Amino acid sequence: MMVSMEAYFRRGQRILQRMMLDPKVRSVGTVLACAGSGFLFSAASLMHAPQPLAMGLICSTTGWRALVICLGAMVGYPTFWGAAGNQGIVWSAAGGLLALLLGKREESKDQPLMIPAIAAFLTAVTGLTFWIVLKEEAPVPIFLLRLAMALLTCMLFTQAGMCRDAVTDWLVIGVTVLSLAQVTLGPYLGLGYIAAGILAVSGVFPAAALAGLGLDLAQITKVPMTAVMCMAYFVRMIPFDKKWQRYASPGAVCIVVMLVCGAWDMTPLPGLFLGAALGALLPARPEIVHRRGETGVAQVRLELGAEVMNTVQRMILEIEPPSIDREALLEKVKQRACASCSARKNCTEQSQLTVDMLQHPLDADCRKSGRLIPELRRAQEQLRNLQADRERQREYRAALVQQYRFLGDYLRGLSDKLARRGERTEIAFRIEVSARSRGKERANGDKCLAFAGPGCRYYVLLCDGMGTGLGAAQEGHTAGTLLRKMLTAGFPADHSLRSLNSLLALRGSAGAVTVDLAEISLEAGTAAVYKWGAAPSWVLTRRGAEKIGTATPPPGISVAQTRETVEKLSLRRGEVLILLSDGVDGEDALRQSVLTPDAPPGELAAKILERGCGNGEDDATAAVIRLRPTSLGIS
């Protein structure tokens, strides 16, 4: 029977996952979750008095979510507390106004204690106003407790939204059980007990202990629930013969504790047994999820790996290639030209031959120059080949050193990210990208890619293979695919571009492709435009079009002597960024025509391509990028 229930549970889980992929279902679910959380947190009680836990939750969010939570709490306080919940309605309204006015301001991010302090101040003002005007006196301990709860819960929920870690999750679980303790589905079935039963059989020990503490602070039973939860956690680790015995442990432990303490109350038992049955469908997690020790070891290993890369880089730089033995070349010339010469015994010009003659063979003074000068020219050609080979080795060494440095920086960056792996970055903007292309031949040499990177980064890449036809298309596709893989893996944009430059230089493919890369931050609404040999880009605003970037040599000319250019700009106010390939005349398409940035990106790209293609002797591509604030709609 248990196997059948688990099978039904997994089937329902898959159905829910498919439903959650629907944007409409996700939006409705988000609204219901926000309203429900505000409603349930309004039931929180300490010392048999309502507490501003919902206010702390409201102040930790922004935008429409704060408004929906506020509405749910304003319904919940009179539902659970009647006339005693009037202060809760004021707390919720004040918290919603505070979140809407200050939630997204830079001052609140720079000073994280500002909003919690204001929330505590508003709670104090509300209590004093109700005491003076409506004569609703509250004991001093309750008054001070409400101030502390407003301050601490606002800090707790803000921390939970910004950076998830184990301790924060445990505290949130304890506060949630404290709120659910006052919500009942009948005289013997409370949501707090159900949640405690689930945590007792499938949660970690700190979460189970804090859930029991939350039930004790709610003062809904005389049974010490903290002791029940702690003992139930350890009892479940006993290797029982039958599976149901483990999941019956919370209720059984509660009965034992009642026997020991002499405090009889059967109210917790139905909720504990039902919660344990539900917890049986969840995987048991007796260990802490986030293991700080393992994370620390991984960070140390990544740092050591980065140090090894830097050491190898320094060792390679210290290696000097052997110099060219010009004297040996000159000796070979003498052997070939003078060994069989009939005048070699009385020749005085042989002693006057120097290595300078390898650079200037015609300056050699010899009575039989017909034998000497061809040998000097042959040696001159060998010297040039050796010098070219030395230059090639230097290019290889520079590329190798560069890649070791990039890998060291990449490993060090991964180490830094491990410590912040739980941090959540809020996407404040959604991106709109559209590209239009026109090729002279069937195979288009322009390759335009748009893809998401790690975190809140988004990339739009335009690779222009020089020339037209299949060869140009192959070069553009190869460069674009390589850059996309590196950027998606988390390599910085400048490292990725210089790696491509090294590859082209070592292949002898200088000028085979140009690169235009836009790195967009969906968190800050800014863009960094990297160019290497690409045509200038444009920024279109309501005031007109402005050119950004200048023409530079293409990648592949040298490993160390050339580099990309970077232009940084803001797209927060509706500006449109336009990337163009060499086949589009931006001056004719943008400065001599009236285009509005409010038009759809696809329409803009089509118009730019139509007006800027000219005679159509080259492949032409126009990519249009625009950001929209996510606050304009539910996402």
N, C-alpha and C positions, 0 to 999 in steps of 0.2 A: 504493500500500500504506500509506503514511504517513497519507494522508487517511482511509483506512478505519480505521486504528488510532485516530486522533483522534476519529472519529465514535463508535467503540465506547467510547472513554474518556468522551466527553460523555454518552453514554447511561448508562453506569455511574454517572457523577457524579449524574445526575438521580435514578437509582434510590436511591443512597445518601442524597440529600437527602430524598426521600420517607420513607425508613426512619428517618432521624433525627428526623422530626417525631413519631414514635411515642414516648410517654414511657417505655415499657418498654425499647425499643431504646436510647434515650438513656441510661437508667439503667445498663443492662448495659454499654454502650459506655464510660461514665464509669468504671465499676468496673474493666473490663479495661484501660483506659488508665492508671489509677492504679497498678494492680498491675504492668503491663508497664513503666511508667517506673521504679518502684522496682527491678524485676528488672534492667533494662538499666543503670541508673546504678550498680548494685553492681559492674559489671564494670570501672569506671574504674580506670586504673592510671597511676602516676607513679613513675619509678625502679624499675619492675617490682615494685611493692608496692601492695596495695589501698588505696583512698582513701575517705574518708567523704562522697562526693558525694551518695549516697542520703540520708544523715542531713540534709544541708543542704536537700534537697528535702522531706523529711518535716517538718522544723521550719518550713518556709515555708507549710504548709497547716494546717488545723484539722479537727476532727471526724472523721467516718468516712473522709474522703479520706486523712487522715494515717495512719489505722489500716491502710487497704488498701495504701498505698504501703509502709508498714512491713513488712507481711506479704510483699509482693513482694520487698523487699530482703533479708529474712531467708532467703528461698528462694534468692535470687541469689548471695549471698556464698559459701555452701558449694558451689554449682553451679560457679562460675567459679574459686574459689580453694582449695577443699577445706579442709584443716585451717587453712590460713593465713587463711581467711575467718571464723574464730571471733570475732575482734575486730569484724568487720563486723556480725555478728549482734547483738553487744552495742551497737554504735553505733546500729543500727536500732531496737532496743528502747528505748534511752535517748531517741532522737529522738522516737519515737512517744509515750512517756510525757510528754516535755517539751511536745509539741504539744497533747496532750489536757489537760494541767494549766494551761498558761499561754497557749495559742494565742489564746483569745478574751477574755482579761482586759484591762481597760483599761490596766493598767501596761505591757503589751507594746506597745500602740498608742502610748502616750505616750513610751515609751523604746524606739525601734526596734532599738537595739543590744543589748538585754538578752538576747533569745533567742539571737542568734548568739554572744554571749560565753559564755552557759551551754553552748551546743553545743560550743564549743572547749574549755571546761573539762571537760566530760564526756569528750571525746576524749582529753584529757591524762590524766584519771584512769584511763580504760580502758587506755591504753598502759602507764602505770606499774604498774597491777594485773597485767597479763599479764607484765610484765617481772619483777616481784617474786615473784608466786605461781607462774606457769607457766614462768618462765625463758625467755620468748620475747623475746629482745633485738631491738631495732630500732635501726639507726644514728640518731644524733642528727639528721642532715638529714631523714631520713624522718619521724621523730617531729615535728619542727617543721613539716614540710610538711603533715602531716595536720592539725595544729592550724590552720594557715593555710587549708587547703581547707575545713575545717568552718566556719570563721568566714566566709570569703568567699562560698562557695556558698550558705550560708543567707541572707546579705545579698542576693546576686544573685537567687535565686529569689523571695525576699520582694518585692524591687523589681519583678520581672517580673510578679508577681501583682497588685500594687497599681497600678502605672503603667507601661503599655507605651510604650516609646520605642525608637528605632532602635538606639542603643548597647546597651541591655539585651538586645534581641533578638539582636544579633550575638554578644554574650558567651554567651548561652544556647546559641546554635547551636554555638559553639566547644566548650563544655563537653559538649554532647550528642555531638558527633563524637568527642571524647576518650573518652567512655564506649563508644560503638558500635565503636570501633577494636578492642576486645578480643573482640567477638562475631563469630563466623564461622559461615557456613552450609555450609562445606566447606573443604578445604585451600587453595583459591584464590578464595574468595568471602567477603569481609568486609563487614559492614554499614557500617563506617566509610568504606570506599572507595566504596560505593554512594552514601552520603549526600554524600560529597565530589564525586562525579561529577554528582549532581543540582544541587548548588550552583554547580559550575563553569559550567554551561550556562544556569541560570535564576536564580541568586541575585545579590545585589549584591556589589560587590568586597570590602567589609570582612568580610562573612559568609564568602565563599570563602577569603579569606586566613586568617581565624581557624580555619576548618575544617582547612586545611592545617597550621596550627600545632598544632591538637589531635592530628593524626596524628603529627606529629614528636615531641610530648611523650609520646605513648604508646609510642614507640620500637619500632614493629612492623616497620619497614623502614629500610634504609640510604638509600633515595632521599629527598632533601629535598622533602617534599610541600608545604611552604609555597611554595617556588619553582614547583613544578608548578601549584598552584592559581592563583597570581598570573599566570603566563604564560598558562594556559588561559583565564583571564577575558579577557585582552586579545586573544588569538588569536580568540576567538569573535566579536569585534567586526569582524573582517575580512569584507568583503562577498563571501563565497564564491558560486560559480556554483550549486552544489547544496547543498540543505539538510543532507544527511547529513554533509557535510564539516565543518560547524560543530560538530555534535554528536560528531564523532570527535576533536575537538581535545584533550580531556583525556588520552585514551590516547596520542595522537601526541606531545603535549608531554611526557608522562612518559617516553616512549622517547627523545626528544631530550635530556632532562635526564640520563637514565642514560648516554647516550653522552658527554655533556660531563663528568659527574662520575666516570665509570668505575665506578659502583655498579650492578651488574646485579641486578635482583630483579623477576621477572615477576608476583609476587603481586598488586600493585595493579591490573594491567591489566584483569582480568575485571570487578572491581567498578567501575572507572572507566568502562568501556564500557557496562556495564549501567546505571549511574547516569545516564550521559549520554543513553541511550535513553529512560529514564523521564523525564528532564528535558525531553526533546523534546516531551512531552505537556503541559508546563506553559508558561504565558506567560513570555517573557523579561522581566526587570525590571532593566535596566542602571542605572537611576537609584535614588536613595534615595527611599523611600516618603514619609517624613515630611520635608517641606521646611521647615526652620525659618525660612528667609528669607521664604517666601511667607506663613507663619503670622504672622511679625512685621509684614509689610506689611498683612495683613488686620486685625491688632489695631490698628495705627496708624489705618487708615481708619475702623474702628468708633469709636475714641476721638474722631477728628475729627468724625464724624457726630454723636456724643453732644454734643460741644462746640457744634456748630452748633445743635442742638435747644435747648440751654440759652441760647445767645445770642438766638435767636428768642423764647424764652420771656421773657427780660428786656426785649426790645424791645416786646413786646406789653404787658407790665405797665406800661411807661412811657407808653403811649398813653392819654390821657384823652379820653373822649368829650366833644363840645361841650356846653356848658351850655344849658339852656332859656332862650330869650329871653322873659322874662315881660313886658318893656316892649313888645315887638312885639305880644303878645297884647292888652295893654291899649290900644294905639293902634288896633287893629282894632275893639275894642269902642267906642271913642270915635267912630270913623268911622261905624260902623253905627247907633249909637244917637243921636249928637249932630249928625251932618252935616245931617240934614233936619229937625232940631228948630227950631220957630219962635222958641224962647227962647234959642237958642244964643249970640246976641250979648250978652245981658245976664245969662247964666248964670254964677254964682259957684261952683256945686257941681262944675263940670267940672274945675276946677283942683285940687279936693280928691280926685279919683279916684286911688288908688294901687294897686300890685300886690297889696296885701293883700286888696283887694276881690275878687280872683280866687278866693281861698279862702273868703270870706264875702260872697257877693253881696247878701244881705239887709241888710248893714250900710251899703249905699250910700244916700246922702241925695240925692234928686233929686225935683224937682217932677213930673216925668213918669217915674215909676219903672216904668210899664208897658212902656216902650221899653228902659230901661237894664238892668233885672234879668234879662230873658230873654237879652240879649246876654252879660251877665256869667256866667250859668249855662252858656251855650254855650262861652264861653272857659274856664270851669272844667272842663268835660268834655274840651276839647281839652288842657288842662294835665294832666289825669289820664292821658289816653292817651299824651301825650309822656313823662310820668314812667314809665308802665308799659313804654313802648318802651325807655327808658334802662335800666330794670332788666333787661329781656330782653337787651339788648346786654351788660350786665355778666355775666349768666349765660353767654352765648355766649363771651365773652372768658375767663371763668374756666374753662369747659370746654376751650377751645382751649389755654390755658396748661397745664392739667392734662394733656392728652394729649401736648403737647410734652415735658413733664417725664417722663411715663411712658415715651415713646419714647427719650428720652435715657438714662434708667436702664436700659432694656431693651438698647440698643446697648452700653452700658458693661458690662452683665452678660455679653453675648455675647463681648465682647472678653476678659473675664476667663476665660471658659470655654474659649476657644481654647487658652490656655496649658496647660490641664489636660485637653485633649481625650482624652489617652491614659489618664487615671486610670480605674480600675475600682472601682465601689462594690459592696460585697457586700450582697445582699438577705438579711437575717437573718430576715425574717418573711414569711409568706404571708397574704393577706387573705381573709376570708370575709365576703361581703356578701349580704344578702337584703332585699328590700322587698316590702311588701304594700300595696295601695291599694284604696280603695272610693269610688266617685264617686256623688254624688247624682243626676246625670244621666249620659247616655251619654258625653258629652264630659267627661273628668276634668280639672279645673284644676290638679292636682298633677303635676309633672314630676320624676321621680327618675332621675338618671344616675350611673353608676359607670364610671370610666375611668382608665387609667394616664396619668401625666404624664411629663415628662422625668426621667431618672435613676431614683431610687428613690421617687419621689412617686406617690401614688395619691389620686384624688379621688372623693368621694361628694357629689353635688349634689342638693338638694331645692328646687325653685322652686314656690311656691304662688301661682297666679294668684288674685287676690281675687275672691270670689264663686263662682258655679258656672256651668256651661254652656260653650258654645262660645267665648265671649269670654275667659273665664278660662283655658280650655285653650290658646287661641292665645297669650295673654300668657306663660303658664308655658313653653310650647314655645319661643317666641322668645328669652326670657331664658336658658333652659337651653342652647339651641344656641349662642348668642353666647358665654356663659361657657365652654362646653366648648372652643370653637375657640381662645379666648385662652389658656386654661390649658394646652391641649395644645401650643400654640406656644411655651410657656415663659414667658408673662407671669406675674409674681407674683400671688398671690391678691388682695392688697389693691388692686393696680392694676386688675385685672380687674373687681372689684366696684365700684370708684369710676368706672370707665368706663361700666358699666351704669347707675349712679346718674346720671351726666351725661346719658346718652341719655334716660333716663326723664324727667329734669327738663326737658330741652329739648323733648321731645315733649308735655310737660304731662300725663304719665301717673303722677303721684305716687300711690303706694299701689296701683298696678296689680298688683304682684307682690312677694312677700317671698322672701328668699334664705337658705338654710341650706347652708353649704359646709364639709365636713370634708376637710382636707388631711392625709394620713397619710404618714409616713415609714416605708417598709419596711426601711430600714437601722437606724434608731434605735428603732422601735416606739413612736413618739409621734404625737400628732394635734393639730392646731390647728383649732378650730371657729370659723368666721367666720359671724356672724349680722347680718342687716340686716332688721329687722322680723319675723323668724321667731319661732315659738314656742320656749320653752325646750327644751333637749335633756336627756338623762339618761345617766348612767353606772351600769351595773348590775354589781355585784360580789357576792361571796358574803355580804358584810355587809349588803347591801340596795341601794337605789337612791338616787342623789344627783342633784339638779337642777343643771344648768350653764346659764349664760346668762340674760339678763333681756329683757323685752319692750322694744323700741326702735321709733322711728318707721320706717316703710317707706322704701325708697329712692325717689328722684325728687322729694323735697320741695325740696331745694336742692343746688346743685353744691358749695358750699364749706362750708356750715354743719353738715352732718350727715355721719356716717361709720359704718362697721361696727364691731362689737365682736368681740373675739377672746378665746377661752378655750383654753389649752393644757393637755394632759393626757397621761398615759402609758397605753398599752395593752399593755405588755410582760408583765403578769402575768395575762392572761386576762380583763381588764376588757372589758365590752361597751358600745359607744357606740350610742345610740339617737337618731335624728333623727325628729322628729314634725312634722306639719303642724298647722294651726290646728284641723282637725276632730277631733283626737284629744286626749282629756283624759288627760294624763300622770299626774296625781295618782291618778285612779281605776285606771288600768291598771297602775301600777308600785308605788306605795306601799301600796295596799290589796289587793295580791295577791302570792302567793308565786311568784316566777319565778327560775329558776336560770340563771346565765350559761353553764353548760355545755351547755344545750340547743342544738339546731341553730338557726342564725339564722333560717331560714324559719319554724320552729315558734314562735320567740319573737315574730317580727313578726306572725304570724297571731293569737297570743293577745293581744298588745297591741292590735291593731286590733279584735279582738272585744270586749274589755273596756272600751276607751276611746272608742268611737265615739259613745256617748250617743244622742241623738235622730236623728242622721244628717242634720242640716240643712246640713252642709258636706262638701266632699270631704275624705277622710281618707287619710293615708299614713304608714306607719311603716317606717323603714329601720334595719336592725341591722348593726353592723360589729364584727368581732372579728379579732384577729391571732393567728396560730399560729407558733411558731418553725420555721424550715425545717430545723433540725437534728433534728426529730422523724422525718423521713423523707427518703429519697433524692429529690432534685429534679433 
